Amino acid sequence: MDRAEQQRLRQAAWLMVGNGLRLGLSGAYFILLARLLGPEAFGVFSAILACSNLAAPFGYLGQSELLIQRLSRQGSPTCTQGIGPSLWLAGLGCGGMALVLWPLLSVWLAGTPAAVVGVLLLSDLLFIAVPEVYRGILIGREQAAGVALIDTGMALGRLGAVLLAVALGWGSLVQWAVLYGLMVLVVLLLIARGMGRWSEPSLPLALSWRDLRERLTAGWDFAVGLAAVKTFTDLDKLLLPRLASAAAGGLYSAAYRVINFSQTPMIALLTSHFAELCRQGQKGLPQGWRYACHLSPWVVGYGSLAALGLALGSYGIPWVLGSAYRETALILRWLSPVILLEGIHLLLSHLLTGAGLQKPRSRLQLMALGLNGLLNAVWIPRWGWQGAALATLLSEMALVLALLLLIRGQLRSLQRAGPRAP
């Protein structure tokens, strides 16, 4: 193992630690918040979070992935050129998304004050988008420790807010919206200060129209891909309470939370190698494919073992979560292959991004997103969570197969074209 590979594994370890701390803190946060707000208010808050999570990629327009791609190719760990415009675009994009979604979500959540919906929606969009841009900077520079600190700081902010609400006895959704908005503002200011972004001149007028067009075009392709990934994990949770029952949605969400926790090591590994995949992909798809094949045993091996471990360990779910979650154990056995499928999906997506093929990649992801939504809409009313699980599994398998066929077709085209003339 060479020195560069050891460095990337250390970065993966940092990300794993950061994600592990974040998930642990987030678990405590959600338990406390659910008890504080009660089922009805907590359900409204969860619906707003699901909406912001699905809309966020189009809010920050894939600027984090764009920064990773650009910084990894510039080769300078201290380069900051162009970071400021990404932050401006993310902020303006999230504000625009909030204005569009606010009235729609207020109608969907009839009975909830519109001001509460607006504050929570905008706060959460910014809480996702701005740190995501900073994470893109750090990943592009291969500074995984900073990513871990951001993730842990965000989780601590959430937990601190709910602990303050408990101490003050603020249990209404209106009161929680005030605390949540203030918490987001404080955490974002602390992150910006820690990143040292205050001194950079980043007025939006300094951005040329050509660069703006390039950022928006490339960012849109990234956003579609990110939205596809988020839709696979969040759309069914948004639809189940409406198309089946709130109980089915809760049981299913509990199973998916276990899936998300189990994905932490794999996501950390792929995130730490994202910049190198971009560098290898810049040399050509064949070079990037060889590097992806080098990573594939880790992805397939961990995904297979984790899926098997979850299937076997699912029998302990009622003991951990209580007898009310007995059916979650069965749901977890259905969903356990998702860990392997999403790992392969993310590896192939990173490869195509590094090789500059994000546009055809995004088109395939968008088609898979449509398939997932269609299957959920048809199957959930008939079969409840079983329909949601089947829709997720079939859509993930279709996407992995489509990405493999795309890569195969591109490699064959390069072989037929032969070596380029000097």
RODO-2510 file (C-alpha; in nm, 4 decimals, decimal comma):
residues 422
     n   res          X          Y          Z
     1     m     0,0000     0,0000     0,0000
     2     d     0,1562     0,3307    -0,1100
     3     r     0,1664     0,6499     0,0928
     4     a    -0,1179     0,8153    -0,0976
     5     e    -0,3462     0,5188    -0,0364
     6     q    -0,2602     0,5206     0,3338
     7     q    -0,3482     0,8911     0,3434
     8     r    -0,6862     0,8258     0,1823
     9     l    -0,7609     0,5436     0,4264
    10     r    -0,6775     0,7794     0,7137
    11     q    -0,9211     1,0291     0,5623
    12     a    -1,1838     0,7556     0,5434
    13     a    -1,1227     0,6811     0,9115
    14     w    -1,1720     1,0486     0,9985
    15     l    -1,4965     1,0570     0,8035
    16     m    -1,6113     0,7333     0,9660
    17     v    -1,5482     0,8755     1,3124
    18     g    -1,7228     1,2004     1,2215
    19     n    -2,0221     1,0222     1,0718
    20     g    -2,0390     0,7843     1,3669
    21     l    -2,0455     1,0729     1,6139
    22     r    -2,3000     1,2553     1,4011
    23     l    -2,5316     0,9564     1,3845
    24     g    -2,5045     0,8944     1,7579
    25     l    -2,5785     1,2585     1,8410
    26     s    -2,8577     1,2676     1,5826
    27     g    -3,0160     0,9594     1,7363
    28     a    -3,0281     1,1257     2,0773
    29     y    -3,1600     1,4451     1,9173
    30     f    -3,4485     1,2773     1,7390
    31     i    -3,5513     1,0736     2,0448
    32     l    -3,5611     1,3847     2,2643
    33     l    -3,7376     1,5915     2,0001
    34     a    -4,0032     1,3272     1,9334
    35     r    -4,0850     1,3151     2,3043
    36     l    -4,0822     1,6938     2,3345
    37     l    -4,3096     1,7737     2,0410
    38     g    -4,5381     1,4724     2,0504
    39     p    -4,6445     1,2586     1,7523
    40     e    -4,8488     1,5195     1,5638
    41     a    -4,6022     1,8096     1,5787
    42     f    -4,3074     1,5772     1,5247
    43     g    -4,4792     1,4367     1,2144
    44     v    -4,5231     1,7879     1,0715
    45     f    -4,1596     1,8727     1,1416
    46     s    -4,0432     1,5454     0,9800
    47     a    -4,2483     1,6221     0,6677
    48     i    -4,0832     1,9642     0,6365
    49     l    -3,7378     1,8056     0,6755
    50     a    -3,8175     1,5473     0,4087
    51     c    -3,9250     1,8232     0,1702
    52     s    -3,6101     2,0297     0,2313
    53     n    -3,3877     1,7240     0,1956
    54     l    -3,5373     1,6416    -0,1437
    55     a    -3,5193     2,0047    -0,2629
    56     a    -3,1730     2,0902    -0,1258
    57     p    -2,9669     1,9587    -0,4239
    58     f    -3,1519     2,2009    -0,6514
    59     g    -3,1016     2,4744    -0,3924
    60     y    -2,7227     2,4569    -0,3841
    61     l    -2,7102     2,3309    -0,7449
    62     g    -2,4462     2,0647    -0,6908
    63     q    -2,1823     2,3267    -0,6041
    64     s    -2,0133     2,0940    -0,3534
    65     e    -1,9465     1,8261    -0,6170
    66     l    -1,8400     2,0942    -0,8648
    67     l    -1,5857     2,2258    -0,6130
    68     i    -1,4531     1,8758    -0,5482
    69     q    -1,4045     1,8242    -0,9194
    70     r    -1,2325     2,1609    -0,9741
    71     l    -1,0132     2,1638    -0,6627
    72     s    -0,8959     1,8059    -0,7101
    73     r    -0,7826     1,8924    -1,0628
    74     q    -0,6050     2,2126    -0,9612
    75     g    -0,3745     2,0136    -0,7356
    76     s    -0,3294     2,2919    -0,4787
    77     p    -0,4504     2,2184    -0,1271
    78     t    -0,4743     2,5913    -0,0541
    79     c    -0,6540     2,7048    -0,3678
    80     t    -0,9749     2,8952    -0,2887
    81     q    -1,0520     3,0614    -0,6210
    82     g    -1,4198     3,0416    -0,7100
    83     i    -1,5398     2,9209    -0,3698
    84     g    -1,7196     3,2448    -0,2830
    85     p    -1,9521     3,2352    -0,5872
    86     s    -2,0509     2,8796    -0,4960
    87     l    -2,1617     3,0001    -0,1534
    88     w    -2,3576     3,2864    -0,3086
    89     l    -2,5274     3,0521    -0,5553
    90     a    -2,6137     2,8088    -0,2772
    91     g    -2,7629     3,0818    -0,0603
    92     l    -2,9636     3,2380    -0,3418
    93     g    -3,0745     2,8986    -0,4717
    94     c    -3,2013     2,7866    -0,1327
    95     g    -3,3848     3,1160    -0,0875
    96     g    -3,5514     3,0681    -0,4262
    97     m    -3,6472     2,7089    -0,3477
    98     a    -3,7961     2,8176    -0,0153
    99     l    -4,0097     3,0840    -0,1871
   100     v    -4,1394     2,8295    -0,4385
   101     l    -4,2056     2,5484    -0,1926
   102     w    -4,3334     2,7533     0,1010
   103     p    -4,6925     2,8064    -0,0253
   104     l    -4,7164     2,4532    -0,1619
   105     l    -4,5975     2,2962     0,1612
   106     s    -4,8248     2,5235     0,3658
   107     v    -5,1228     2,3910     0,1700
   108     w    -4,9975     2,0316     0,2045
   109     l    -4,9620     2,0790     0,5823
   110     a    -5,2925     2,2573     0,6301
   111     g    -5,3400     2,3698     0,9876
   112     t    -4,9742     2,4522     1,0457
   113     p    -4,8961     2,8259     1,0632
   114     a    -4,7426     2,9389     0,7343
   115     a    -4,4714     3,1337     0,9168
   116     v    -4,3616     2,8186     1,1001
   117     v    -4,3452     2,6250     0,7733
   118     g    -4,1424     2,9020     0,6089
   119     v    -3,8917     2,9403     0,8930
   120     l    -3,8298     2,5675     0,9255
   121     l    -3,8094     2,5115     0,5495
   122     l    -3,5636     2,7945     0,4812
   123     s    -3,3554     2,7144     0,7905
   124     d    -3,3179     2,3505     0,6997
   125     l    -3,2418     2,4223     0,3342
   126     l    -2,9576     2,6530     0,4386
   127     f    -2,8466     2,4072     0,7073
   128     i    -2,8033     2,1433     0,4376
   129     a    -2,6651     2,3595     0,1575
   130     v    -2,4037     2,5884     0,3127
   131     p    -2,2161     2,3167     0,5076
   132     e    -2,2352     2,0978     0,1969
   133     v    -2,0443     2,3597    -0,0026
   134     y    -1,7805     2,3814     0,2692
   135     r    -1,7590     2,0016     0,2735
   136     g    -1,6930     2,0126    -0,1001
   137     i    -1,4013     2,2511    -0,0387
   138     l    -1,2493     2,0225     0,2242
   139     i    -1,3007     1,7009     0,0279
   140     g    -1,1476     1,8627    -0,2807
   141     r    -0,8438     1,9541    -0,0683
   142     e    -0,8506     1,6038     0,0873
   143     q    -0,8893     1,7450     0,4396
   144     a    -1,1227     1,4835     0,5835
   145     a    -1,0691     1,5923     0,9445
   146     g    -1,2418     1,9215     0,8662
   147     v    -1,5378     1,7361     0,7145
   148     a    -1,5689     1,5291     1,0315
   149     l    -1,5633     1,8453     1,2430
   150     i    -1,8392     2,0069     1,0366
   151     d    -2,0600     1,6969     1,0576
   152     t    -2,0064     1,6660     1,4320
   153     g    -2,0642     2,0391     1,4876
   154     m    -2,3971     2,0291     1,3029
   155     a    -2,5126     1,7324     1,5090
   156     l    -2,4049     1,9050     1,8306
   157     g    -2,5978     2,2155     1,7267
   158     r    -2,9183     2,0163     1,6795
   159     l    -2,8754     1,8335     2,0072
   160     g    -2,7948     2,1580     2,1894
   161     a    -3,1113     2,3194     2,0513
   162     v    -3,3379     2,0395     2,1676
   163     l    -3,1703     2,0287     2,5089
   164     l    -3,2324     2,4037     2,5408
   165     a    -3,5960     2,3510     2,4406
   166     v    -3,6321     2,0843     2,7076
   167     a    -3,4726     2,3108     2,9691
   168     l    -3,7050     2,5993     2,8748
   169     g    -4,0092     2,3758     2,8522
   170     w    -4,0744     2,4856     2,4946
   171     g    -4,2789     2,2018     2,3493
   172     s    -4,4828     2,3674     2,0744
   173     l    -4,3900     2,3650     1,7070
   174     v    -4,3874     2,7471     1,6996
   175     q    -4,1356     2,7625     1,9825
   176     w    -3,9249     2,4910     1,8238
   177     a    -3,9205     2,6805     1,4926
   178     v    -3,7724     2,9843     1,6708
   179     l    -3,5004     2,7767     1,8389
   180     y    -3,4248     2,5793     1,5239
   181     g    -3,3822     2,8934     1,3150
   182     l    -3,1504     3,0507     1,5729
   183     m    -2,9486     2,7304     1,6030
   184     v    -2,8972     2,7152     1,2253
   185     l    -2,7807     3,0768     1,2177
   186     v    -2,5299     3,0245     1,5009
   187     v    -2,3879     2,7002     1,3607
   188     l    -2,3458     2,8431     1,0089
   189     l    -2,1660     3,1485     1,1458
   190     l    -1,9308     2,9269     1,3475
   191     i    -1,8575     2,7083     1,0443
   192     a    -1,7881     3,0121     0,8257
   193     r    -1,5596     3,1585     1,0894
   194     g    -1,3731     2,8299     1,1269
   195     m    -1,3230     2,8063     0,7518
   196     g    -1,1828     3,1594     0,7421
   197     r    -1,4175     3,2682     0,4647
   198     w    -1,4820     3,6196     0,5978
   199     s    -1,1875     3,7824     0,4247
   200     e    -1,2487     3,6478     0,0735
   201     p    -1,3921     3,8997    -0,1743
   202     s    -1,6784     3,6995    -0,3241
   203     l    -1,9321     3,9515    -0,4515
   204     p    -2,1673     3,7893    -0,7027
   205     l    -2,1013     4,0737    -0,9522
   206     a    -1,7394     3,9530    -0,9768
   207     l    -1,8620     3,6299    -1,1351
   208     s    -1,8496     3,6374    -1,5146
   209     w    -2,1529     3,5305    -1,7143
   210     r    -1,9494     3,2531    -1,8752
   211     d    -1,8387     3,1121    -1,5412
   212     l    -2,1924     3,1478    -1,4076
   213     r    -2,3309     2,9540    -1,7026
   214     e    -2,0705     2,6817    -1,6574
   215     r    -2,1434     2,6571    -1,2853
   216     l    -2,5174     2,6381    -1,3378
   217     t    -2,4935     2,3851    -1,6217
   218     a    -2,2525     2,1525    -1,4409
   219     g    -2,4241     2,2151    -1,1087
   220     w    -2,7615     2,1178    -1,2511
   221     d    -2,6233     1,7823    -1,3644
   222     f    -2,4799     1,7231    -1,0192
   223     a    -2,8062     1,8332    -0,8574
   224     v    -3,0096     1,5828    -1,0589
   225     g    -2,7798     1,3019    -0,9508
   226     l    -2,7906     1,4088    -0,5859
   227     a    -3,1686     1,4430    -0,5957
   228     a    -3,1933     1,0917    -0,7380
   229     v    -2,9918     0,9526    -0,4468
   230     k    -3,1994     1,1440    -0,1917
   231     t    -3,5249     1,0457    -0,3591
   232     f    -3,4377     0,6788    -0,3259
   233     t    -3,3967     0,7253     0,0493
   234     d    -3,6652     0,9865     0,1269
   235     l    -3,9515     0,9705    -0,1231
   236     d    -4,1033     0,6548     0,0198
   237     k    -4,0904     0,8016     0,3721
   238     l    -4,2784     1,1061     0,2428
   239     l    -4,5409     0,8987     0,0593
   240     l    -4,6029     0,6174     0,3095
   241     p    -4,7908     0,8243     0,5715
   242     r    -5,0149     0,9677     0,3006
   243     l    -5,0681     0,6583     0,0818
   244     a    -5,0585     0,3887     0,3505
   245     s    -5,0527     0,4904     0,7180
   246     a    -4,8439     0,6926     0,9622
   247     a    -4,7597     0,3722     1,1494
   248     a    -4,6210     0,2105     0,8331
   249     g    -4,4133     0,5202     0,7686
   250     g    -4,2699     0,5106     1,1194
   251     l    -4,1804     0,1420     1,1037
   252     y    -4,0198     0,1864     0,7618
   253     s    -3,8256     0,4971     0,8662
   254     a    -3,6869     0,3153     1,1696
   255     a    -3,5530     0,0400     0,9438
   256     y    -3,3971     0,2931     0,7077
   257     r    -3,2253     0,4683     0,9984
   258     v    -3,0450     0,1399     1,0715
   259     i    -2,9546     0,1127     0,7016
   260     n    -2,8112     0,4667     0,7050
   261     f    -2,6009     0,3917     1,0112
   262     s    -2,4626     0,0763     0,8487
   263     q    -2,3624     0,2704     0,5368
   264     t    -2,1319     0,5010     0,7309
   265     p    -1,8016     0,3150     0,6649
   266     m    -1,8766     0,2741     0,2936
   267     i    -1,9751     0,6374     0,2440
   268     a    -1,6637     0,7469     0,4327
   269     l    -1,4452     0,5317     0,2061
   270     l    -1,6034     0,6599    -0,1158
   271     t    -1,5993     1,0223     0,0001
   272     s    -1,2307     1,0062     0,0893
   273     h    -1,1495     0,8648    -0,2584
   274     f    -1,3771     1,1023    -0,4523
   275     a    -1,1026     1,3552    -0,5289
   276     e    -0,8660     1,0815    -0,6524
   277     l    -1,1424     0,9365    -0,8710
   278     c    -1,1788     1,2814    -1,0293
   279     r    -0,8025     1,3015    -1,0927
   280     q    -0,7907     0,9534    -1,2428
   281     g    -1,1040     1,0168    -1,4469
   282     q    -0,9515     1,3335    -1,5908
   283     k    -0,6821     1,1135    -1,7451
   284     g    -0,9530     0,9197    -1,9241
   285     l    -1,2379     0,6831    -1,8497
   286     p    -1,0181     0,3710    -1,8781
   287     q    -0,7827     0,5062    -1,6125
   288     g    -1,0753     0,5976    -1,3887
   289     w    -1,2333     0,2549    -1,4450
   290     r    -0,9140     0,0819    -1,3336
   291     y    -0,9107     0,2882    -1,0169
   292     a    -1,2800     0,2117    -0,9543
   293     c    -1,2049    -0,1596    -0,9962
   294     h    -0,9338    -0,1156    -0,7350
   295     l    -1,1971     0,0148    -0,4921
   296     s    -1,4739    -0,2270    -0,5882
   297     p    -1,3637    -0,5197    -0,3636
   298     w    -1,3941    -0,2905    -0,0621
   299     v    -1,7391    -0,1714    -0,1689
   300     v    -1,8758    -0,5125    -0,2652
   301     g    -1,7141    -0,6880     0,0294
   302     y    -1,8389    -0,4443     0,2907
   303     g    -2,1822    -0,4121     0,1281
   304     s    -2,2314    -0,7895     0,1231
   305     l    -2,1147    -0,8407     0,4815
   306     a    -2,3218    -0,5469     0,6094
   307     a    -2,6351    -0,6717     0,4304
   308     l    -2,5882    -1,0189     0,5785
   309     g    -2,5162    -0,8739     0,9225
   310     l    -2,8301    -0,6611     0,9150
   311     a    -3,0453    -0,9521     0,8021
   312     l    -2,9195    -1,1643     1,0910
   313     g    -2,9144    -0,8824     1,3445
   314     s    -3,2648    -0,7649     1,2574
   315     y    -3,4112    -1,0187     1,4983
   316     g    -3,2824    -0,8030     1,7835
   317     i    -3,4699    -0,4892     1,6683
   318     p    -3,7747    -0,5449     1,8951
   319     w    -3,5404    -0,5812     2,1921
   320     v    -3,3607    -0,2547     2,1066
   321     l    -3,6551    -0,0393     1,9933
   322     g    -3,9415    -0,2100     2,1745
   323     s    -4,2152    -0,4528     2,0810
   324     a    -4,4004    -0,1858     1,8820
   325     y    -4,1209    -0,2068     1,6223
   326     r    -4,1442    -0,5818     1,5711
   327     e    -4,2364    -0,5390     1,2039
   328     t    -3,9297    -0,3172     1,1523
   329     a    -3,7162    -0,6312     1,1787
   330     l    -3,8910    -0,7780     0,8742
   331     i    -3,8634    -0,4495     0,6842
   332     l    -3,4906    -0,4395     0,7601
   333     r    -3,4431    -0,7864     0,6118
   334     w    -3,6178    -0,6696     0,2951
   335     l    -3,4067    -0,3555     0,2694
   336     s    -3,0656    -0,4980     0,3684
   337     p    -2,9454    -0,5395     0,0026
   338     v    -2,9799    -0,1608    -0,0371
   339     i    -2,6404    -0,1180     0,1328
   340     l    -2,4635    -0,3125    -0,1436
   341     l    -2,6667    -0,1611    -0,4281
   342     e    -2,6194     0,1984    -0,3138
   343     g    -2,2472     0,1411    -0,2601
   344     i    -2,2032     0,0230    -0,6209
   345     h    -2,4299     0,3029    -0,7439
   346     l    -2,2222     0,5702    -0,5662
   347     l    -1,8904     0,4247    -0,6862
   348     l    -2,0051     0,4226    -1,0499
   349     s    -2,1516     0,7729    -1,0159
   350     h    -1,8248     0,9094    -0,8757
   351     l    -1,6346     0,7435    -1,1609
   352     l    -1,8554     0,9051    -1,4265
   353     t    -1,8319     1,2423    -1,2529
   354     g    -1,4528     1,2238    -1,2494
   355     a    -1,4475     1,1352    -1,6189
   356     g    -1,6646     1,4365    -1,7065
   357     l    -1,9693     1,2238    -1,7899
   358     q    -2,2031     1,3682    -1,5290
   359     k    -2,4644     1,4647    -1,7896
   360     p    -2,5435     1,1099    -1,9160
   361     r    -2,5056     0,9869    -1,5571
   362     s    -2,7619     1,2409    -1,4385
   363     r    -3,0036     1,1416    -1,7137
   364     l    -2,9922     0,7793    -1,6036
   365     q    -3,0375     0,8790    -1,2411
   366     l    -3,3320     1,0975    -1,3369
   367     m    -3,4932     0,8053    -1,5200
   368     a    -3,4393     0,5818    -1,2172
   369     l    -3,5895     0,8548    -0,9987
   370     g    -3,9013     0,8587    -1,2164
   371     l    -3,9241     0,4800    -1,2025
   372     n    -3,8928     0,4865    -0,8238
   373     g    -4,1658     0,7481    -0,7893
   374     l    -4,4006     0,5639    -1,0260
   375     l    -4,3557     0,2287    -0,8531
   376     n    -4,4047     0,3874    -0,5102
   377     a    -4,7234     0,5614    -0,6217
   378     v    -4,8685     0,2373    -0,7607
   379     w    -4,7446    -0,0183    -0,5081
   380     i    -4,7679     0,1629    -0,1716
   381     p    -5,1505     0,1912    -0,1805
   382     r    -5,1685    -0,1820    -0,2616
   383     w    -4,8964    -0,3338    -0,0450
   384     g    -4,7891    -0,0671     0,2031
   385     w    -4,4242    -0,0792     0,3082
   386     q    -4,3673    -0,3953     0,1012
   387     g    -4,4445    -0,1876    -0,2081
   388     a    -4,2031     0,0835    -0,0978
   389     a    -3,9265    -0,1715    -0,0352
   390     l    -3,9804    -0,3403    -0,3709
   391     a    -3,9794    -0,0042    -0,5502
   392     t    -3,6497     0,0906    -0,3856
   393     l    -3,4784    -0,2405    -0,4610
   394     l    -3,5918    -0,2612    -0,8240
   395     s    -3,5029     0,1033    -0,8933
   396     e    -3,1552     0,0630    -0,7419
   397     m    -3,0896    -0,2541    -0,9425
   398     a    -3,2084    -0,0871    -1,2630
   399     l    -2,9835     0,2140    -1,1998
   400     v    -2,6734     0,0057    -1,1264
   401     l    -2,7302    -0,1944    -1,4454
   402     a    -2,7855     0,1219    -1,6515
   403     l    -2,4669     0,2856    -1,5169
   404     l    -2,2639    -0,0274    -1,5942
   405     l    -2,4027    -0,0372    -1,9484
   406     l    -2,3179     0,3317    -1,9946
   407     i    -1,9581     0,2768    -1,8819
   408     r    -1,9271    -0,0325    -2,0995
   409     g    -2,0556     0,1584    -2,4027
   410     q    -1,8155     0,4474    -2,3417
   411     l    -1,5176     0,2137    -2,3031
   412     r    -1,6054     0,0317    -2,6250
   413     s    -1,6368     0,3602    -2,8108
   414     l    -1,2909     0,4622    -2,6917
   415     q    -1,1469     0,1290    -2,8007
   416     r    -1,2986     0,1599    -3,1489
   417     a    -1,1676     0,5173    -3,1792
   418     g    -0,8162     0,3966    -3,0997
   419     p    -0,5312     0,6098    -2,9639
   420     r    -0,5407     0,9779    -3,0508
   421     a    -0,2819     1,1238    -3,2775
   422     p    -0,0172     1,3340    -3,0972
***
